Amino acid sequence: MAVSNLDMHALFVLGDLRAKLVKQFQSRFVYITEQNAEGIYIAEIDTESALVVDDKPGLKLKVGDHFSASVLPSREGGKLDIKFREIKLTVYGLGDYAFVTSADGNGILFKEGHSVVMVFAAHQQLQEGLTKTLKAVTAKAAKWRKGELVTFKASE
């Protein structure tokens, strides 16, 4: 039988990361991207029409039917489960995420395998050059070459 626990370090690091995600969804327009060597998928979430639920005691964040993030116990001491569309990411701690900023807003990138998911809080709705803008922001922390994610600059 597997023993699962949520140690204090994981609670602090992952709880803080979840809190930063909550802050992202305080912007009116949030863009979630999934990018890999094959291309990019972008979803725009208008937080005025999507219900954002911040369950602090349960360490969960839910945004409509689009996105959720939960800090859960694990064998390693804790994990942050992120769900977006069919994507399910698990972040165990340091090295799996990066914070990026640009003139258009700021984002949090999560790496799993050769894919990167970004939650980007824009200062205003991105009308033109959406793909180019979001790819440029992602490129601040992640770079691909010949189908391989070759560089990921983690923030912590």
N, C-alpha and C positions, 0 to 999 in steps of 0.2 A: 504494500500500500504506500502510495506517495504521500509525503508530508509536505504540506504547503504552509508558508508563513509569509507575513508581510513585515519585514524588519524595518527598524526606524530609518536607516539610511535610504532604503527604497521608498519608504513613505515620504521622506523629505524630498528626494530628487524627483521622483515620479509625480508626487502630489504637486510640486512646484511646476513641473512641466504641464500638468493638466490645468493648473491655474493660468499659465501663459496661453494655453489654447482657449480657455474661456475668454481671456482678454482679446484674442483675435476676433472672436465672434461678437464683440461689442462694436465693431465697425459695421457700417450698413451693408457694404458689399464684401463678401469673402469668396475667394476663388480657391478651389481645391484642384490640384493637378496630380496626375499620375504620369510619370515620365520614365521611359526606359529607352533602350537603344532603338527600338522600332518606331517610337513616336511619343506623342503626348495626348492625354485626355484632360479636358478642362471642364469644370462645372462651376457655375456662378450661383452663389446663394445670397439672396436678399434677406437679411436678417429681420426685416420688418414683416415679411410674410412667412418666414420659417420660424417655428417656435423653438427658442433656445432655452433648454432646461439645464441649470447648473445645480446638481445635487452634491453640495459640499460634504455632508456627512458620509454619503455613499461613495465619494470620490469619482463621480460620473459626470459626463457632459453628453447631452443629446441634442442634436439639431435636426428638428423635423424627422423625416425618414431618411435623410441624406447621410448623416455623419454621427458617430458616437465614439467616445473615448472613456475608458474605465481603468482605474488603478486596481489591480487584483493581486492576491497573494500568489506566490509561485515557489517552486523548489529553490530557485536562485535568490529568493528574498522579496521579490516583487516584480510586476510587469505592468506595462501600460498597453492595453488592447485597444487598437484603433480600427474602426470599421467604416468603410466608405464604398458604396456600390457592392461589388463582389470582392473587394479588397479587404483583407484582414491582415493588419500589421501587428507585430508584437515588439515593443521596445523594452529592453531589460535595463537600460540605464545609459551611462556615459558612452559616447562614441556612435550612437545610433541616430543622433539628431543634430541639427545645426540651426542657428538663428541667422537670418539674412535681412538686410534692409536695402531699400532703394528709394528713389524720389517718389515712387508711386505708392509705397506702403512697406510693410514688413511681413516676413513669413517665417514659418518653422518647417524645416525639411526633416522627413523621417526616411531612413534608409532600411531596405530589407532586400537582401540579395542584390540583384542588378536593377532594382526599381527604386524610385524615389517618389514619395508623396509629399506635397507641400500644401500647407494651409496658409494662404496669403490674405492679409487684411489690407484692403486698398483704401487710400484716403478718399477716393471717389470712384464711381463706376468707370471701369476701363472700356472705352468705346472703340478705339482704334489700336491696332497692333497688339491685340490681346495675347496671342500665342508668342509673338516675338518678345513682348515685355516679360511674360511669365517664364519663358525659357531663359532669358537673360538673368533673371533673379535666381533661378535654380542653378545656373552655371556658376554663380558665386561660391557654391559649395560642392557641386557635383559635376563631373565631366565623364563623358563616354568616349570610347575609341574602339572601333571595329566590333560593336555589339557588347562590349564589356564596360562596366562601370569601373573606371580606372582610378578615379580620385573622389574622395568624399571627405571634406574638411569639417569634422565634427566641432561643435562649439565648446563642448566640455568633455 
